[in-house]
């Protein structure tokens, strides 16, 4: 009985959302995305970045809120590595719903830096797509 609920939840909330995409959160509510992840048995990763001012702040907050290991290198390459390789090596993955809320738009984290951050998650989505694992990332700007 649990299986139809999972499909129904995916079909209603995430209907029209490709399984491997990085997109604006728009009309989605974080609570609903978390409930969908739970219903589908997916990992739910959430980071509120409202208090970040710089790239280092962003990486620190993501590492803390995603519970990365202490040895996390705190650079974009290490972020990509943590979103892909160790998870893949830990066994079969059910899928991911990631939320990056309130990415700052500050002089220390300009448009180029924001695009680099989102590119990491786009690359991670591609990585998981190659393995036939859903990786949906939703973001908003502060």
HUJOVEN-V260417 format. One record per helix or strand of 2 or more residues. SS is the DSSP state (a for helix, b for strand). FROM is the first residue (numbers start at 0). TO is the last residue. If there is no record, write none. Layout:
ss,from,to
SS,FROM,TO
SS,FROM,TO
This chain:
ss,from,to
a,1,12
b,19,23
a,29,39
b,42,47
a,54,64
a,75,82
a,84,88
b,95,102
a,110,129
b,134,140
